[in-house]
Amino acid sequence: MRLSIYGLIWRALPGPKWLKVILALLLFCAVVFVLMKWVFPVISDYMPFNNVTMDPDSAP
């Protein structure tokens, strides 16, 4: 038996198909909002691409 997280979420959502689609979209938007509001700002200090500097002597 092969389980996927999307299948589990789909089966856990209540209601008919049209309501499940709306709830899945709302759930997706909520996850994106939480990531952008709280998670990404906290981990941005640890990302290597934030320390980009250019040396003026190395310009062509």
N, CA, C, O and CB atoms as a CASP TS submission, in Angstrom:
PFRMAT TS
TARGET T0000
AUTHOR 0000-0000-0000
METHOD Language model
MODEL 1
PARENT N/A
ATOM      1  N   MET     1       0.847  -1.183   0.000  1.00  0.00           N
ATOM      2  CA  MET     1       0.000   0.000   0.000  1.00  0.00           C
ATOM      3  C   MET     1       0.884   1.235   0.000  1.00  0.00           C
ATOM      4  O   MET     1       1.752   1.389   0.859  1.00  0.00           O
ATOM      5  CB  MET     1      -0.959   0.004   1.219  1.00  0.00           C
ATOM      6  N   ARG     2       0.661   2.101  -0.954  1.00  0.00           N
ATOM      7  CA  ARG     2       1.477   3.298  -1.099  1.00  0.00           C
ATOM      8  C   ARG     2       0.670   4.512  -0.654  1.00  0.00           C
ATOM      9  O   ARG     2      -0.404   4.788  -1.190  1.00  0.00           O
ATOM     10  CB  ARG     2       1.966   3.464  -2.562  1.00  0.00           C
ATOM     11  N   LEU     3       1.200   5.235   0.333  1.00  0.00           N
ATOM     12  CA  LEU     3       0.518   6.418   0.848  1.00  0.00           C
ATOM     13  C   LEU     3       1.261   7.667   0.424  1.00  0.00           C
ATOM     14  O   LEU     3       2.491   7.692   0.381  1.00  0.00           O
ATOM     15  CB  LEU     3       0.396   6.360   2.380  1.00  0.00           C
ATOM     16  N   SER     4       0.515   8.684   0.116  1.00  0.00           N
ATOM     17  CA  SER     4       1.131   9.980  -0.146  1.00  0.00           C
ATOM     18  C   SER     4       0.512  10.999   0.807  1.00  0.00           C
ATOM     19  O   SER     4      -0.636  10.854   1.229  1.00  0.00           O
ATOM     20  CB  SER     4       0.941  10.414  -1.644  1.00  0.00           C
ATOM     21  N   ILE     5       1.273  12.011   1.133  1.00  0.00           N
ATOM     22  CA  ILE     5       0.778  13.027   2.055  1.00  0.00           C
ATOM     23  C   ILE     5      -0.405  13.781   1.440  1.00  0.00           C
ATOM     24  O   ILE     5      -1.314  14.201   2.155  1.00  0.00           O
ATOM     25  CB  ILE     5       1.905  14.010   2.429  1.00  0.00           C
ATOM     26  N   TYR     6      -0.391  13.950   0.112  1.00  0.00           N
ATOM     27  CA  TYR     6      -1.488  14.665  -0.543  1.00  0.00           C
ATOM     28  C   TYR     6      -2.777  13.855  -0.492  1.00  0.00           C
ATOM     29  O   TYR     6      -3.861  14.410  -0.311  1.00  0.00           O
ATOM     30  CB  TYR     6      -1.128  14.985  -1.997  1.00  0.00           C
ATOM     31  N   GLY     7      -2.655  12.556  -0.652  1.00  0.00           N
ATOM     32  CA  GLY     7      -3.828  11.699  -0.543  1.00  0.00           C
ATOM     33  C   GLY     7      -4.400  11.699   0.861  1.00  0.00           C
ATOM     34  O   GLY     7      -5.617  11.705   1.047  1.00  0.00           O
ATOM     35  N   LEU     8      -3.520  11.692   1.845  1.00  0.00           N
ATOM     36  CA  LEU     8      -3.980  11.736   3.231  1.00  0.00           C
ATOM     37  C   LEU     8      -4.687  13.053   3.538  1.00  0.00           C
ATOM     38  O   LEU     8      -5.726  13.067   4.198  1.00  0.00           O
ATOM     39  CB  LEU     8      -2.803  11.538   4.188  1.00  0.00           C
ATOM     40  N   ILE     9      -4.123  14.150   3.060  1.00  0.00           N
ATOM     41  CA  ILE     9      -4.758  15.457   3.274  1.00  0.00           C
ATOM     42  C   ILE     9      -6.106  15.499   2.563  1.00  0.00           C
ATOM     43  O   ILE     9      -7.094  15.971   3.126  1.00  0.00           O
ATOM     44  CB  ILE     9      -3.842  16.607   2.767  1.00  0.00           C
ATOM     45  N   TRP    10      -6.147  15.000   1.311  1.00  0.00           N
ATOM     46  CA  TRP    10      -7.387  15.030   0.541  1.00  0.00           C
ATOM     47  C   TRP    10      -8.484  14.234   1.237  1.00  0.00           C
ATOM     48  O   TRP    10      -9.632  14.676   1.291  1.00  0.00           O
ATOM     49  CB  TRP    10      -7.154  14.481  -0.867  1.00  0.00           C
ATOM     50  N   ARG    11      -8.139  13.063   1.772  1.00  0.00           N
ATOM     51  CA  ARG    11      -9.135  12.244   2.454  1.00  0.00           C
ATOM     52  C   ARG    11      -9.542  12.842   3.801  1.00  0.00           C
ATOM     53  O   ARG    11     -10.649  12.589   4.276  1.00  0.00           O
ATOM     54  CB  ARG    11      -8.601  10.835   2.655  1.00  0.00           C
ATOM     55  N   ALA    12      -8.667  13.628   4.419  1.00  0.00           N
ATOM     56  CA  ALA    12      -8.985  14.221   5.721  1.00  0.00           C
ATOM     57  C   ALA    12      -9.890  15.445   5.589  1.00  0.00           C
ATOM     58  O   ALA    12     -10.578  15.809   6.543  1.00  0.00           O
ATOM     59  CB  ALA    12      -7.703  14.607   6.447  1.00  0.00           C
ATOM     60  N   LEU    13      -9.896  16.082   4.419  1.00  0.00           N
ATOM     61  CA  LEU    13     -10.737  17.262   4.231  1.00  0.00           C
ATOM     62  C   LEU    13     -12.200  16.845   4.112  1.00  0.00           C
ATOM     63  O   LEU    13     -12.524  15.877   3.425  1.00  0.00           O
ATOM     64  CB  LEU    13     -10.296  18.054   2.979  1.00  0.00           C
ATOM     65  N   PRO    14     -13.081  17.585   4.787  1.00  0.00           N
ATOM     66  CA  PRO    14     -14.502  17.210   4.755  1.00  0.00           C
ATOM     67  C   PRO    14     -15.216  17.780   3.531  1.00  0.00           C
ATOM     68  O   PRO    14     -14.742  18.729   2.906  1.00  0.00           O
ATOM     69  CB  PRO    14     -15.201  17.688   6.026  1.00  0.00           C
ATOM     70  N   GLY    15     -16.351  17.193   3.203  1.00  0.00           N
ATOM     71  CA  GLY    15     -17.237  17.758   2.201  1.00  0.00           C
ATOM     72  C   GLY    15     -17.060  17.199   0.808  1.00  0.00           C
ATOM     73  O   GLY    15     -16.247  16.305   0.573  1.00  0.00           O
ATOM     74  N   PRO    16     -17.847  17.751  -0.123  1.00  0.00           N
ATOM     75  CA  PRO    16     -17.759  17.321  -1.520  1.00  0.00           C
ATOM     76  C   PRO    16     -16.474  17.842  -2.175  1.00  0.00           C
ATOM     77  O   PRO    16     -15.696  18.580  -1.571  1.00  0.00           O
ATOM     78  CB  PRO    16     -18.992  17.806  -2.308  1.00  0.00           C
ATOM     79  N   LYS    17     -16.286  17.434  -3.419  1.00  0.00           N
ATOM     80  CA  LYS    17     -15.036  17.743  -4.126  1.00  0.00           C
ATOM     81  C   LYS    17     -14.786  19.245  -4.239  1.00  0.00           C
ATOM     82  O   LYS    17     -13.656  19.694  -4.043  1.00  0.00           O
ATOM     83  CB  LYS    17     -15.059  17.127  -5.515  1.00  0.00           C
ATOM     84  N   TRP    18     -15.818  20.028  -4.552  1.00  0.00           N
ATOM     85  CA  TRP    18     -15.613  21.470  -4.722  1.00  0.00           C
ATOM     86  C   TRP    18     -15.184  22.123  -3.409  1.00  0.00           C
ATOM     87  O   TRP    18     -14.385  23.060  -3.414  1.00  0.00           O
ATOM     88  CB  TRP    18     -16.898  22.135  -5.246  1.00  0.00           C
ATOM     89  N   LEU    19     -15.710  21.634  -2.289  1.00  0.00           N
ATOM     90  CA  LEU    19     -15.328  22.175  -0.987  1.00  0.00           C
ATOM     91  C   LEU    19     -13.901  21.761  -0.625  1.00  0.00           C
ATOM     92  O   LEU    19     -13.148  22.539  -0.040  1.00  0.00           O
ATOM     93  CB  LEU    19     -16.311  21.705   0.099  1.00  0.00           C
ATOM     94  N   LYS    20     -13.544  20.529  -0.977  1.00  0.00           N
ATOM     95  CA  LYS    20     -12.177  20.064  -0.732  1.00  0.00           C
ATOM     96  C   LYS    20     -11.161  20.900  -1.501  1.00  0.00           C
ATOM     97  O   LYS    20     -10.085  21.202  -0.984  1.00  0.00           O
ATOM     98  CB  LYS    20     -12.040  18.590  -1.119  1.00  0.00           C
ATOM     99  N   VAL    21     -11.495  21.271  -2.724  1.00  0.00           N
ATOM    100  CA  VAL    21     -10.595  22.106  -3.531  1.00  0.00           C
ATOM    101  C   VAL    21     -10.398  23.469  -2.856  1.00  0.00           C
ATOM    102  O   VAL    21      -9.273  23.958  -2.750  1.00  0.00           O
ATOM    103  CB  VAL    21     -11.159  22.291  -4.973  1.00  0.00           C
ATOM    104  N   ILE    22     -11.479  24.065  -2.409  1.00  0.00           N
ATOM    105  CA  ILE    22     -11.395  25.367  -1.736  1.00  0.00           C
ATOM    106  C   ILE    22     -10.597  25.255  -0.437  1.00  0.00           C
ATOM    107  O   ILE    22      -9.743  26.096  -0.156  1.00  0.00           O
ATOM    108  CB  ILE    22     -12.807  25.917  -1.445  1.00  0.00           C
ATOM    109  N   LEU    23     -10.871  24.229   0.345  1.00  0.00           N
ATOM    110  CA  LEU    23     -10.135  24.045   1.602  1.00  0.00           C
ATOM    111  C   LEU    23      -8.661  23.755   1.359  1.00  0.00           C
ATOM    112  O   LEU    23      -7.804  24.224   2.109  1.00  0.00           O
ATOM    113  CB  LEU    23     -10.751  22.912   2.415  1.00  0.00           C
ATOM    114  N   ALA    24      -8.357  22.987   0.316  1.00  0.00           N
ATOM    115  CA  ALA    24      -6.954  22.701  -0.010  1.00  0.00           C
ATOM    116  C   ALA    24      -6.231  23.980  -0.424  1.00  0.00           C
ATOM    117  O   ALA    24      -5.074  24.179  -0.052  1.00  0.00           O
ATOM    118  CB  ALA    24      -6.860  21.644  -1.139  1.00  0.00           C
ATOM    119  N   LEU    25      -6.883  24.838  -1.176  1.00  0.00           N
ATOM    120  CA  LEU    25      -6.277  26.118  -1.563  1.00  0.00           C
ATOM    121  C   LEU    25      -6.064  27.017  -0.347  1.00  0.00           C
ATOM    122  O   LEU    25      -5.024  27.665  -0.224  1.00  0.00           O
ATOM    123  CB  LEU    25      -7.157  26.836  -2.599  1.00  0.00           C
ATOM    124  N   LEU    26      -7.040  27.053   0.540  1.00  0.00           N
ATOM    125  CA  LEU    26      -6.887  27.839   1.768  1.00  0.00           C
ATOM    126  C   LEU    26      -5.759  27.298   2.642  1.00  0.00           C
ATOM    127  O   LEU    26      -5.006  28.074   3.231  1.00  0.00           O
ATOM    128  CB  LEU    26      -8.197  27.849   2.558  1.00  0.00           C
ATOM    129  N   LEU    27      -5.638  25.992   2.730  1.00  0.00           N
ATOM    130  CA  LEU    27      -4.559  25.370   3.490  1.00  0.00           C
ATOM    131  C   LEU    27      -3.204  25.699   2.879  1.00  0.00           C
ATOM    132  O   LEU    27      -2.254  26.004   3.600  1.00  0.00           O
ATOM    133  CB  LEU    27      -4.755  23.856   3.553  1.00  0.00           C
ATOM    134  N   PHE    28      -3.112  25.638   1.555  1.00  0.00           N
ATOM    135  CA  PHE    28      -1.879  25.988   0.856  1.00  0.00           C
ATOM    136  C   PHE    28      -1.507  27.447   1.116  1.00  0.00           C
ATOM    137  O   PHE    28      -0.348  27.745   1.405  1.00  0.00           O
ATOM    138  CB  PHE    28      -2.028  25.736  -0.653  1.00  0.00           C
ATOM    139  N   CYS    29      -2.471  28.354   1.016  1.00  0.00           N
ATOM    140  CA  CYS    29      -2.209  29.779   1.268  1.00  0.00           C
ATOM    141  C   CYS    29      -1.777  30.015   2.707  1.00  0.00           C
ATOM    142  O   CYS    29      -0.910  30.851   2.962  1.00  0.00           O
ATOM    143  CB  CYS    29      -3.453  30.618   0.955  1.00  0.00           C
ATOM    144  N   ALA    30      -2.365  29.297   3.644  1.00  0.00           N
ATOM    145  CA  ALA    30      -1.983  29.440   5.048  1.00  0.00           C
ATOM    146  C   ALA    30      -0.545  28.980   5.271  1.00  0.00           C
ATOM    147  O   ALA    30       0.202  29.624   6.007  1.00  0.00           O
ATOM    148  CB  ALA    30      -2.938  28.644   5.948  1.00  0.00           C
ATOM    149  N   VAL    31      -0.153  27.881   4.648  1.00  0.00           N
ATOM    150  CA  VAL    31       1.218  27.388   4.786  1.00  0.00           C
ATOM    151  C   VAL    31       2.207  28.380   4.185  1.00  0.00           C
ATOM    152  O   VAL    31       3.243  28.659   4.788  1.00  0.00           O
ATOM    153  CB  VAL    31       1.369  26.011   4.111  1.00  0.00           C
ATOM    154  N   VAL    32       1.905  28.912   3.014  1.00  0.00           N
ATOM    155  CA  VAL    32       2.786  29.906   2.378  1.00  0.00           C
ATOM    156  C   VAL    32       2.893  31.152   3.249  1.00  0.00           C
ATOM    157  O   VAL    32       3.981  31.704   3.412  1.00  0.00           O
ATOM    158  CB  VAL    32       2.263  30.283   0.968  1.00  0.00           C
ATOM    159  N   PHE    33       1.770  31.598   3.809  1.00  0.00           N
ATOM    160  CA  PHE    33       1.785  32.776   4.670  1.00  0.00           C
ATOM    161  C   PHE    33       2.665  32.566   5.894  1.00  0.00           C
ATOM    162  O   PHE    33       3.463  33.437   6.242  1.00  0.00           O
ATOM    163  CB  PHE    33       0.372  33.128   5.102  1.00  0.00           C
ATOM    164  N   VAL    34       2.527  31.424   6.547  1.00  0.00           N
ATOM    165  CA  VAL    34       3.339  31.127   7.740  1.00  0.00           C
ATOM    166  C   VAL    34       4.819  31.074   7.371  1.00  0.00           C
ATOM    167  O   VAL    34       5.661  31.595   8.102  1.00  0.00           O
ATOM    168  CB  VAL    34       2.900  29.785   8.386  1.00  0.00           C
ATOM    169  N   LEU    35       5.136  30.450   6.249  1.00  0.00           N
ATOM    170  CA  LEU    35       6.540  30.391   5.825  1.00  0.00           C
ATOM    171  C   LEU    35       7.105  31.785   5.563  1.00  0.00           C
ATOM    172  O   LEU    35       8.207  32.101   6.012  1.00  0.00           O
ATOM    173  CB  LEU    35       6.678  29.530   4.566  1.00  0.00           C
ATOM    174  N   MET    36       6.363  32.614   4.846  1.00  0.00           N
ATOM    175  CA  MET    36       6.855  33.954   4.509  1.00  0.00           C
ATOM    176  C   MET    36       6.894  34.885   5.716  1.00  0.00           C
ATOM    177  O   MET    36       7.777  35.738   5.804  1.00  0.00           O
ATOM    178  CB  MET    36       5.988  34.566   3.428  1.00  0.00           C
ATOM    179  N   LYS    37       5.970  34.740   6.628  1.00  0.00           N
ATOM    180  CA  LYS    37       5.862  35.654   7.762  1.00  0.00           C
ATOM    181  C   LYS    37       6.847  35.327   8.880  1.00  0.00           C
ATOM    182  O   LYS    37       7.464  36.228   9.448  1.00  0.00           O
ATOM    183  CB  LYS    37       4.456  35.630   8.306  1.00  0.00           C
ATOM    184  N   TRP    38       6.998  34.027   9.202  1.00  0.00           N
ATOM    185  CA  TRP    38       7.789  33.678  10.383  1.00  0.00           C
ATOM    186  C   TRP    38       8.997  32.782  10.094  1.00  0.00           C
ATOM    187  O   TRP    38      10.062  32.994  10.675  1.00  0.00           O
ATOM    188  CB  TRP    38       6.910  32.999  11.377  1.00  0.00           C
ATOM    189  N   VAL    39       8.861  31.800   9.224  1.00  0.00           N
ATOM    190  CA  VAL    39       9.940  30.821   9.043  1.00  0.00           C
ATOM    191  C   VAL    39      11.091  31.399   8.245  1.00  0.00           C
ATOM    192  O   VAL    39      12.227  31.378   8.717  1.00  0.00           O
ATOM    193  CB  VAL    39       9.415  29.571   8.352  1.00  0.00           C
ATOM    194  N   PHE    40      10.836  31.916   7.048  1.00  0.00           N
ATOM    195  CA  PHE    40      11.911  32.408   6.201  1.00  0.00           C
ATOM    196  C   PHE    40      12.690  33.576   6.813  1.00  0.00           C
ATOM    197  O   PHE    40      13.911  33.608   6.666  1.00  0.00           O
ATOM    198  CB  PHE    40      11.349  32.824   4.880  1.00  0.00           C
ATOM    199  N   PRO    41      12.048  34.538   7.493  1.00  0.00           N
ATOM    200  CA  PRO    41      12.846  35.591   8.131  1.00  0.00           C
ATOM    201  C   PRO    41      13.804  35.059   9.203  1.00  0.00           C
ATOM    202  O   PRO    41      14.896  35.600   9.379  1.00  0.00           O
ATOM    203  CB  PRO    41      11.926  36.619   8.750  1.00  0.00           C
ATOM    204  N   VAL    42      13.410  34.021   9.907  1.00  0.00           N
ATOM    205  CA  VAL    42      14.269  33.466  10.953  1.00  0.00           C
ATOM    206  C   VAL    42      15.476  32.761  10.342  1.00  0.00           C
ATOM    207  O   VAL    42      16.594  32.912  10.835  1.00  0.00           O
ATOM    208  CB  VAL    42      13.477  32.490  11.841  1.00  0.00           C
ATOM    209  N   ILE    43      15.262  31.991   9.272  1.00  0.00           N
ATOM    210  CA  ILE    43      16.370  31.226   8.705  1.00  0.00           C
ATOM    211  C   ILE    43      17.179  32.020   7.684  1.00  0.00           C
ATOM    212  O   ILE    43      18.204  31.525   7.215  1.00  0.00           O
ATOM    213  CB  ILE    43      15.844  29.971   8.063  1.00  0.00           C
ATOM    214  N   SER    44      16.764  33.219   7.327  1.00  0.00           N
ATOM    215  CA  SER    44      17.486  33.983   6.302  1.00  0.00           C
ATOM    216  C   SER    44      18.905  34.359   6.735  1.00  0.00           C
ATOM    217  O   SER    44      19.791  34.506   5.893  1.00  0.00           O
ATOM    218  CB  SER    44      16.711  35.244   5.960  1.00  0.00           C
ATOM    219  N   ASP    45      19.124  34.514   8.039  1.00  0.00           N
ATOM    220  CA  ASP    45      20.462  34.835   8.516  1.00  0.00           C
ATOM    221  C   ASP    45      21.437  33.684   8.310  1.00  0.00           C
ATOM    222  O   ASP    45      22.648  33.904   8.287  1.00  0.00           O
ATOM    223  CB  ASP    45      20.413  35.209   9.977  1.00  0.00           C
ATOM    224  N   TYR    46      20.941  32.481   8.161  1.00  0.00           N
ATOM    225  CA  TYR    46      21.786  31.305   8.023  1.00  0.00           C
ATOM    226  C   TYR    46      21.988  30.877   6.573  1.00  0.00           C
ATOM    227  O   TYR    46      22.725  29.926   6.314  1.00  0.00           O
ATOM    228  CB  TYR    46      21.197  30.171   8.800  1.00  0.00           C
ATOM    229  N   MET    47      21.358  31.551   5.636  1.00  0.00           N
ATOM    230  CA  MET    47      21.471  31.181   4.227  1.00  0.00           C
ATOM    231  C   MET    47      22.740  31.794   3.628  1.00  0.00           C
ATOM    232  O   MET    47      23.035  32.960   3.888  1.00  0.00           O
ATOM    233  CB  MET    47      20.218  31.643   3.436  1.00  0.00           C
ATOM    234  N   PRO    48      23.493  31.032   2.834  1.00  0.00           N
ATOM    235  CA  PRO    48      24.766  31.526   2.300  1.00  0.00           C
ATOM    236  C   PRO    48      24.612  32.596   1.228  1.00  0.00           C
ATOM    237  O   PRO    48      25.547  33.367   1.009  1.00  0.00           O
ATOM    238  CB  PRO    48      25.547  30.385   1.739  1.00  0.00           C
ATOM    239  N   PHE    49      23.477  32.671   0.556  1.00  0.00           N
ATOM    240  CA  PHE    49      23.332  33.641  -0.526  1.00  0.00           C
ATOM    241  C   PHE    49      23.032  35.045  -0.023  1.00  0.00           C
ATOM    242  O   PHE    49      22.872  35.951  -0.840  1.00  0.00           O
ATOM    243  CB  PHE    49      22.241  33.203  -1.464  1.00  0.00           C
ATOM    244  N   ASN    50      22.951  35.265   1.283  1.00  0.00           N
ATOM    245  CA  ASN    50      22.733  36.605   1.822  1.00  0.00           C
ATOM    246  C   ASN    50      24.031  37.390   1.963  1.00  0.00           C
ATOM    247  O   ASN    50      23.991  38.606   2.151  1.00  0.00           O
ATOM    248  CB  ASN    50      22.045  36.517   3.165  1.00  0.00           C
ATOM    249  N   ASN    51      25.167  36.731   1.878  1.00  0.00           N
ATOM    250  CA  ASN    51      26.455  37.387   2.062  1.00  0.00           C
ATOM    251  C   ASN    51      27.152  37.609   0.726  1.00  0.00           C
ATOM    252  O   ASN    51      28.307  37.219   0.552  1.00  0.00           O
ATOM    253  CB  ASN    51      27.343  36.564   2.989  1.00  0.00           C
ATOM    254  N   VAL    52      26.465  38.225  -0.201  1.00  0.00           N
ATOM    255  CA  VAL    52      27.017  38.460  -1.533  1.00  0.00           C
ATOM    256  C   VAL    52      27.577  39.868  -1.582  1.00  0.00           C
ATOM    257  O   VAL    52      26.848  40.838  -1.375  1.00  0.00           O
ATOM    258  CB  VAL    52      25.942  38.252  -2.640  1.00  0.00           C
ATOM    259  N   THR    53      28.868  39.983  -1.856  1.00  0.00           N
ATOM    260  CA  THR    53      29.505  41.285  -2.028  1.00  0.00           C
ATOM    261  C   THR    53      30.329  41.256  -3.297  1.00  0.00           C
ATOM    262  O   THR    53      30.785  40.199  -3.734  1.00  0.00           O
ATOM    263  CB  THR    53      30.388  41.651  -0.804  1.00  0.00           C
ATOM    264  N   MET    54      30.512  42.408  -3.876  1.00  0.00           N
ATOM    265  CA  MET    54      31.327  42.509  -5.079  1.00  0.00           C
ATOM    266  C   MET    54      32.534  43.372  -4.783  1.00  0.00           C
ATOM    267  O   MET    54      32.433  44.426  -4.156  1.00  0.00           O
ATOM    268  CB  MET    54      30.515  43.088  -6.260  1.00  0.00           C
ATOM    269  N   ASP    55      33.655  42.909  -5.239  1.00  0.00           N
ATOM    270  CA  ASP    55      34.891  43.672  -5.106  1.00  0.00           C
ATOM    271  C   ASP    55      35.003  44.573  -6.336  1.00  0.00           C
ATOM    272  O   ASP    55      34.966  44.070  -7.459  1.00  0.00           O
ATOM    273  CB  ASP    55      36.149  42.723  -4.965  1.00  0.00           C
ATOM    274  N   PRO    56      35.138  45.888  -6.157  1.00  0.00           N
ATOM    275  CA  PRO    56      35.204  46.790  -7.318  1.00  0.00           C
ATOM    276  C   PRO    56      36.421  46.523  -8.193  1.00  0.00           C
ATOM    277  O   PRO    56      36.405  46.849  -9.380  1.00  0.00           O
ATOM    278  CB  PRO    56      35.223  48.236  -6.854  1.00  0.00           C
ATOM    279  N   ASP    57      37.462  45.945  -7.637  1.00  0.00           N
ATOM    280  CA  ASP    57      38.655  45.653  -8.446  1.00  0.00           C
ATOM    281  C   ASP    57      38.468  44.454  -9.369  1.00  0.00           C
ATOM    282  O   ASP    57      39.223  44.293 -10.328  1.00  0.00           O
ATOM    283  CB  ASP    57      39.842  45.406  -7.542  1.00  0.00           C
ATOM    284  N   SER    58      37.484  43.620  -9.098  1.00  0.00           N
ATOM    285  CA  SER    58      37.298  42.438  -9.905  1.00  0.00           C
ATOM    286  C   SER    58      36.325  42.677 -11.067  1.00  0.00           C
ATOM    287  O   SER    58      36.062  41.754 -11.838  1.00  0.00           O
ATOM    288  CB  SER    58      36.805  41.306  -9.038  1.00  0.00           C
ATOM    289  N   ALA    59      35.799  43.864 -11.206  1.00  0.00           N
ATOM    290  CA  ALA    59      34.878  44.175 -12.305  1.00  0.00           C
ATOM    291  C   ALA    59      35.651  44.189 -13.619  1.00  0.00           C
ATOM    292  O   ALA    59      36.821  44.573 -13.648  1.00  0.00           O
ATOM    293  CB  ALA    59      34.166  45.543 -12.072  1.00  0.00           C
ATOM    294  N   PRO    60      35.000  43.771 -14.709  1.00  0.00           N
ATOM    295  CA  PRO    60      35.701  43.724 -16.006  1.00  0.00           C
ATOM    296  C   PRO    60      36.040  45.084 -16.556  1.00  0.00           C
ATOM    297  O   PRO    60      36.627  45.185 -17.634  1.00  0.00           O
ATOM    298  CB  PRO    60      34.872  42.993 -17.010  1.00  0.00           C
TER
END
